[in-house]
Amino acid sequence: MLSHLKNVALTVVAIGMLSQFAIHEAEARYGGRQYYSSWSYQPARSYHYTRYYYKPVTTASSYSYHYCISYPSQPRYVYYYNPVSRQYWGRYDLEGTEGAQYSLLAEKDRKENLEDIPESAFPAPAAMPEIPGSKDGVAIEPIKEKPGDEPKDLPVAK
């Protein structure tokens, strides 16, 4: 019985190590301090979303993330949503002028529901804000692919 428990414990440790390896492998594939996942579609709510992964500091051992959401009714914008605070905190203008595409909401205007944020709350687009929680002034990388775009580095199935 004791040897069986040892085998189970070793299996659990091995699975844990493999899952950590898979996470690090994925991080190595995307690399760097920040990246976006590929776009997904949420049919029940009719929106596309991607995750923005980032490290607040370069020495962080794991990534944090926010959601970036695109609604068909407003295809020009991608809204950034913090799942921890459960608030929309800004939007990216896909049709804006390079270097002036992000509208960062004031703290008082950040809400859980997008419909609770009036259009007038969004300031004129400016440069991308700093990586959340960072202190070194590094800006968020802009989204490179629009919802529904095929990833540029993957072959398209025919």
N, C-alpha and C positions, 0 to 999 in steps of 0.2 A: 504494500500500500504506500509506504514512504517513497519508494522509487517511482511509483506512478505519479505522486504529487510533485516530485522533483522534475519529472519529464513535463508535466503540465506547466510548472513554473518556468522551465527553460523555454518551452514553446511560447508562452506569453511574452517573455523577455525577447525572444527572437522576432516575434510579430511586431512588438514595439520598436525594435531596432530597424526592421524592414520598413515600417511606416515612416519612421523618422528619416530613413534613407530616401524614401520616395518623396517626402516633403522637400528635403535638401536638393534632390535631383531636379524637382520642379523649379525650385528657386534658382538653381544653377542654370537651368534652361532659359529662364527669363532674365535672370541675373540683375545685378544692380540694386539700387536702393528703392526703385519704384517701377511698377509695370501695370498694365491692364490685362485682364483675362479676355478671352474671346466673348463676343456678344451672345446672349441667350434670349429666348422669347418666352414671356409669361402669358400664355393664351387666356387664362382665367381673368387676368386683369388688363390684357391688351397693351403690353409695353415690352420694350427690349431693355436689357440691362447687362452691364458688365461690372466687374469688381475692379476697383483701383486699389492695388496692393502697395504698401509703402512701409518704410522703416523711419520712424521719427528721428532716430540717430543712426549713424552708420554702424555703430557697434551693437545694435539691437540683434538679438538672436533669431527673431521671427518677424514676420510681416503683420501689420494691422491692415484693415481694409475698410473702404466705404463703397457704397453702391453708386453707380452712374446710371441714370434711368432716362430713357427716351420714349416719349409718348407719341403715337401716331397723330394725335390732334395738334401737336406742337413739334413737328419734325426738325425745326431749326435748332432746338435746344436740347442739351443733355444736362439733367439736374443731378447734383451731387447730394447724396443722402448718407448721413452718419447713423449706422445701425445701433450704436451705443446710446447716443443722445436721442435717437429716433426723431431726427430733424433734417429737413432740407436746409442746406447752408449756402447754396449758390448754384449757378448754372453756367454752362459753357455754350457759346454761340458758334455753331458749326459754320455759319455763313459770315462770321465777323472778320474784321481785319486782323491779320496775324499780329500778335503782341497785344491786342486789345479785344479779348474774347471772353473774359471771365467776369461775371457779376457776383461779387461776394456780398451776401446778405448781412445786414447789421444783426447783432445778437438778438435784439428785440423782435426782428422780423422772421426769425427761423421758427418753422412750425413742423409738426408731424405730418400734416396733410397739405399737399401742394395747393389745393383749392382755397386754403385759408391764408395764402400769401398773395396780396394784391400785386398786380403787375407793377404798380408804382413803387413797390418796395425794392425792386431790383435796380441797383444803380447802373450807370453807364458802364459798359464793359471796359475792363482794364487788363493789365498783365495777370498771368496766373498767380494765385496766392502761394504762400509757402506750404511745404509739406506739413500736414497737420501735426502739431506737437513739436515741430522742429524749432531749433534756435539758431540755425546756421544760415538762414536766408535762401536755402535751395528751393526753387519753385517747383510746383507740380508740373509734370510733363503733360502737355496737351494731348487730348485724344487724337489718335492718328487715323482710326478707322470709324466710319459711320456705322450705325446699326444696320445690320443686314449685309454689310460688305464681307466678302470672303477674306480671311487672313492672307496677307501678301506672301508669307513664307510657306504656305501649304499648297500642295497641288489641288486643283479642283476636280472632284469626281465626275466622270462622264458616263 
